[in-house]
Amino acid sequence: MYTRKTVVLAGASGFIGGYFRTRFGQDGWEVRTIGRTRTGTGADTVCWGDDAGLTRVLDGADLLVNLAGRSVNCRYSQRNRAEILTSRVSTTAELGRAVGHCSAPPATWLNASTGTIYRHAEDAQQSEHDGEPGDGFSVDVARAWESALARAETPLTRKVPLRISIVLGPGGGVMRPLANLARLGLGGHMGSGRQKFSWVHVEDLYRGVLFVHQRTDITGPVNVASPDVVDNRELMQLIRRAYGVPIGLPTPAWLLELGAVLTRTETELVLKSRWVQPQKLLNAGFAFTHPELGSALQDITGRKA
């Protein structure tokens, strides 16, 4: 007899959350959501701060996926830093309390983290086994995020932090600003161009979530990134090719710093070298649907090279 599985998506209103809602539904899952505002109607959607509601939607669910967190695409002012940190740590702690009150808690809790937890690496890939943590605000946030998950007392629920790299997909993530730069003729390399770009197609992120849920032997942090890591020069070349733009002017670091002030963002998003290796997924036999960036961009843009 077929038993319909249930997933609870926390932070379901963003680009990734919206994609996950659609894909889980297509695969026959019952989807319940938690967010700042309701993403649906009825008893299967609740807002943060509703302790009884959180426990109710989590009780009896098979899987909890927490994607909640304020966007880091902003200036790191004191106020924004506090909101970025709190939006991750407090929601994770809130979920921990709710799961702890469930009579039938989810078997698996996959909590978003970030591949930015590793150091600026142009010399060596960073796997779960030998990756070296970095320093700075973003790394501090990642550590606090994972610590909040570790502190949650959920003895019947397996907890796995997902160190997610930059997610690419139609109409979301960094695709729009990168495409705009290319169309404006500014699609050349950024800074030195040697910094690594770790990425994952949103479909492979979804499939990775299902894979880790099903593989109960996988524990501890899991890197979610395509094994095809490129540097910034190749990234921008492939972006230009995907959008049919033949040339692109390079952008030196000093100009990026100026532009970041004007666009209210941080250069770390494009200048930090992220070389994230998904060793646990590869060792467990996970097969990426979009392992290469060029073909992934063709899928996202709907264009052929």
C-alpha positions as CSV (number, residue, x, y, z in Angstrom):
1,M,0.0,0.0,0.0
2,Y,1.4,3.4,-1.0
3,T,1.9,5.8,1.9
4,R,2.3,9.5,0.9
5,K,5.3,11.1,2.5
6,T,5.3,14.5,4.1
7,V,8.0,17.2,3.9
8,V,8.1,20.4,5.9
9,L,9.8,23.3,4.1
10,A,11.0,26.1,6.4
11,G,11.9,29.3,4.5
12,A,9.8,28.2,1.6
13,S,9.1,31.6,0.0
14,G,12.5,32.2,-1.8
15,F,13.9,31.0,-5.1
16,I,15.0,27.6,-3.7
17,G,11.9,27.1,-1.5
18,G,9.6,27.8,-4.4
19,Y,11.4,25.3,-6.6
20,F,11.3,22.7,-3.8
21,R,7.6,23.2,-3.2
22,T,7.0,22.4,-6.9
23,R,9.3,19.5,-7.1
24,F,8.2,17.8,-3.9
25,G,4.6,18.2,-5.1
26,Q,5.4,16.7,-8.5
27,D,7.0,13.7,-6.8
28,G,3.9,13.0,-4.8
29,W,4.9,14.4,-1.4
30,E,2.6,16.3,0.9
31,V,4.2,19.7,1.4
32,R,3.8,21.8,4.6
33,T,5.5,25.1,4.9
34,I,6.9,27.5,7.6
35,G,7.8,31.1,6.8
36,R,7.6,34.8,7.7
37,T,4.2,34.9,5.8
38,R,1.9,32.1,4.7
39,T,2.7,30.5,1.4
40,G,-0.6,28.8,1.2
41,T,-3.9,28.3,3.0
42,G,-5.2,25.9,5.6
43,A,-3.5,24.0,8.4
44,D,-0.4,23.0,6.4
45,T,1.3,26.5,6.5
46,V,2.4,28.4,9.6
47,C,4.5,31.4,10.5
48,W,7.5,31.7,12.7
49,G,6.7,32.4,16.3
50,D,3.7,30.1,16.4
51,D,5.2,27.4,18.6
52,A,2.1,25.2,18.7
53,G,1.7,25.6,14.9
54,L,5.3,24.6,14.3
55,T,5.0,21.4,16.4
56,R,1.7,20.6,14.7
57,V,3.1,20.8,11.1
58,L,6.2,18.9,12.1
59,D,4.5,16.1,14.0
60,G,4.2,13.0,11.8
61,A,6.3,14.5,8.9
62,D,9.0,12.3,7.3
63,L,11.5,15.1,6.4
64,L,12.3,18.7,7.6
65,V,14.2,21.0,5.2
66,N,15.2,24.3,6.7
67,L,16.2,27.0,4.1
68,A,15.4,30.0,6.2
69,G,17.8,32.9,6.3
70,R,17.9,36.6,5.2
71,S,19.7,37.2,1.9
72,V,23.4,38.0,2.1
73,N,23.2,40.1,-1.1
74,C,23.5,43.4,0.9
75,R,26.0,45.6,2.5
76,Y,27.3,44.1,5.8
77,S,26.1,47.0,8.0
78,Q,25.7,46.4,11.7
79,R,22.0,46.0,11.3
80,N,22.2,43.7,8.3
81,R,24.8,41.5,10.0
82,A,22.5,41.1,13.0
83,E,19.6,40.2,10.7
84,I,21.6,37.7,8.7
85,L,22.8,36.0,11.8
86,T,19.5,36.0,13.7
87,S,17.5,34.9,10.7
88,R,19.5,31.7,10.6
89,V,20.3,30.9,14.2
90,S,17.0,31.8,15.8
91,T,14.9,29.9,13.2
92,T,17.1,26.8,13.6
93,A,16.7,27.0,17.4
94,E,13.0,27.5,17.1
95,L,12.7,24.4,14.9
96,G,14.8,22.4,17.4
97,R,12.3,23.2,20.2
98,A,9.4,22.3,18.0
99,V,10.9,19.0,16.8
100,G,11.6,18.2,20.5
101,H,7.9,18.6,21.3
102,C,6.7,16.2,18.6
103,S,5.3,12.9,19.5
104,A,6.3,11.6,16.0
105,P,9.2,13.8,14.9
106,P,10.7,13.8,11.4
107,A,13.2,11.1,10.7
108,T,15.6,13.5,9.0
109,W,16.3,17.2,9.5
110,L,18.4,18.8,6.7
111,N,19.4,22.3,7.7
112,A,20.9,24.7,5.2
113,S,24.5,25.9,5.8
114,T,27.0,27.3,3.3
115,G,30.1,26.3,1.5
116,T,31.4,29.7,2.4
117,I,32.4,28.2,5.8
118,Y,35.7,27.1,4.1
119,R,38.7,29.4,3.6
120,H,39.5,31.4,0.4
121,A,41.0,28.5,-1.6
122,E,42.7,28.8,-4.9
123,D,45.2,26.0,-4.2
124,A,43.2,23.0,-3.0
125,Q,39.6,21.7,-2.9
126,Q,37.8,21.7,0.4
127,S,36.0,18.5,1.3
128,E,34.1,17.6,4.4
129,H,37.0,15.6,5.6
130,D,40.0,17.9,5.1
131,G,38.4,21.3,4.4
132,E,39.9,24.2,6.3
133,P,37.5,26.7,7.9
134,G,38.0,30.4,7.0
135,D,37.5,33.5,9.0
136,G,35.4,36.6,8.8
137,F,31.7,37.5,9.2
138,S,30.3,34.9,6.8
139,V,32.3,32.1,8.3
140,D,31.2,33.2,11.8
141,V,27.6,33.0,10.6
142,A,28.0,29.5,9.2
143,R,29.6,28.2,12.4
144,A,26.9,29.7,14.5
145,W,24.2,28.3,12.2
146,E,25.7,24.8,12.4
147,S,26.2,25.1,16.2
148,A,22.5,26.0,16.6
149,L,21.6,22.8,14.7
150,A,24.0,20.7,16.8
151,R,22.5,22.1,20.1
152,A,19.0,21.1,19.2
153,E,17.9,18.1,21.4
154,T,16.2,15.8,18.9
155,P,17.3,12.2,19.7
156,L,14.9,10.6,17.3
157,T,15.8,12.9,14.4
158,R,19.0,12.7,12.3
159,K,20.4,16.2,11.7
160,V,22.5,17.0,8.7
161,P,23.9,20.5,7.9
162,L,24.0,21.0,4.1
163,R,27.0,23.2,3.1
164,I,25.4,24.5,-0.1
165,S,27.4,26.3,-2.8
166,I,26.0,29.0,-5.0
167,V,22.7,27.7,-6.4
168,L,21.9,28.3,-10.1
169,G,18.5,27.9,-11.7
170,P,16.0,29.6,-14.0
171,G,15.0,33.1,-12.8
172,G,16.8,32.9,-9.4
173,G,20.1,33.0,-7.5
174,V,22.9,34.9,-9.2
175,M,21.8,34.2,-12.7
176,R,20.0,37.6,-13.2
177,P,22.9,39.9,-12.1
178,L,25.5,37.8,-14.0
179,A,23.3,37.8,-17.2
180,N,22.8,41.6,-16.9
181,L,26.5,42.2,-16.6
182,A,27.1,40.1,-19.7
183,R,24.4,41.9,-21.7
184,L,25.9,45.3,-20.7
185,G,29.3,44.2,-22.0
186,L,30.8,43.8,-18.5
187,G,30.9,40.0,-18.6
188,G,34.7,39.7,-18.4
189,H,36.6,38.3,-15.5
190,M,36.3,39.9,-12.0
191,G,39.4,40.8,-10.0
192,S,42.2,38.4,-10.8
193,G,39.8,35.9,-12.3
194,R,41.6,33.1,-10.6
195,Q,39.0,32.7,-7.7
196,K,37.1,29.4,-7.8
197,F,33.4,29.3,-8.3
198,S,31.5,26.4,-6.6
199,W,28.0,26.0,-7.8
200,V,25.1,23.6,-8.0
201,H,22.0,23.4,-10.2
202,V,18.9,23.8,-8.2
203,E,17.6,20.4,-9.5
204,D,20.7,18.7,-8.2
205,L,20.2,20.4,-4.9
206,Y,16.7,19.0,-4.7
207,R,17.9,15.6,-5.7
208,G,20.7,15.8,-3.2
209,V,18.2,16.5,-0.4
210,L,16.2,13.4,-1.3
211,F,19.4,11.3,-1.6
212,V,20.7,12.4,1.9
213,H,17.3,11.7,3.4
214,Q,17.2,8.2,2.0
215,R,20.8,7.4,2.9
216,T,20.6,7.2,6.6
217,D,24.3,6.3,6.9
218,I,25.2,9.8,5.8
219,T,26.0,11.9,8.9
220,G,27.7,15.2,9.7
221,P,28.1,18.1,7.3
222,V,27.5,17.4,3.6
223,N,28.9,19.6,0.9
224,V,26.4,20.2,-1.9
225,A,28.3,21.5,-5.0
226,S,28.9,20.3,-8.5
227,P,32.3,18.6,-8.8
228,D,32.9,20.8,-11.9
229,V,34.5,23.8,-10.2
230,V,35.6,26.6,-12.5
231,D,37.5,29.8,-12.0
232,N,35.9,33.2,-12.5
233,R,37.4,33.6,-16.0
234,E,35.8,30.4,-17.2
235,L,32.5,31.3,-15.4
236,M,32.2,34.6,-17.2
237,Q,33.2,33.1,-20.5
238,L,30.4,30.4,-20.1
239,I,27.9,33.1,-19.0
240,R,28.7,35.1,-22.2
241,R,28.4,32.0,-24.3
242,A,25.1,31.1,-22.7
243,Y,23.6,34.5,-23.5
244,G,25.2,34.9,-26.9
245,V,27.5,37.8,-25.9
246,P,30.8,37.6,-27.8
247,I,33.0,39.8,-25.6
248,G,33.1,41.2,-22.1
249,L,35.2,43.8,-20.3
250,P,37.0,42.7,-17.2
251,T,36.3,44.4,-13.9
252,P,39.2,45.2,-11.6
253,A,38.8,44.7,-7.9
254,W,38.9,48.4,-7.1
255,L,36.0,49.0,-9.5
256,L,34.1,46.1,-8.0
257,E,34.5,47.7,-4.6
258,L,33.1,51.0,-5.8
259,G,30.2,49.2,-7.6
260,A,29.4,47.2,-4.5
261,V,28.8,50.4,-2.6
262,L,26.5,51.7,-5.2
263,T,24.6,48.5,-5.6
264,R,24.4,47.9,-1.9
265,T,26.2,44.5,-1.9
266,E,29.6,43.0,-0.9
267,T,32.5,42.0,-3.2
268,E,32.9,38.8,-1.2
269,L,30.1,37.3,-3.3
270,V,32.3,37.4,-6.4
271,L,35.9,37.7,-5.1
272,K,36.1,34.9,-2.5
273,S,37.5,31.7,-3.9
274,R,35.1,28.9,-3.1
275,W,36.4,25.4,-4.0
276,V,33.9,23.1,-2.4
277,Q,34.3,19.4,-3.1
278,P,31.1,17.2,-2.5
279,Q,33.2,14.2,-1.3
280,K,30.5,12.5,0.8
281,L,27.9,12.6,-2.0
282,L,30.4,11.3,-4.5
283,N,31.6,8.5,-2.2
284,A,27.9,7.5,-1.6
285,G,27.3,7.2,-5.3
286,F,25.3,10.3,-6.0
287,A,25.1,11.1,-9.7
288,F,24.7,14.8,-10.7
289,T,22.1,15.5,-13.4
290,H,24.0,18.7,-14.3
291,P,27.7,18.1,-13.4
292,E,29.2,20.6,-15.9
293,L,28.6,24.3,-15.8
294,G,28.3,24.9,-19.6
295,S,25.5,22.4,-20.0
296,A,23.8,23.5,-16.8
297,L,23.7,27.1,-18.1
298,Q,22.3,25.9,-21.4
299,D,19.5,24.1,-19.4
300,I,18.9,27.2,-17.3
301,T,18.8,29.7,-20.2
302,G,17.2,27.4,-22.7
303,R,19.9,28.3,-25.2
304,K,22.2,26.0,-27.1
305,A,25.9,26.8,-27.4
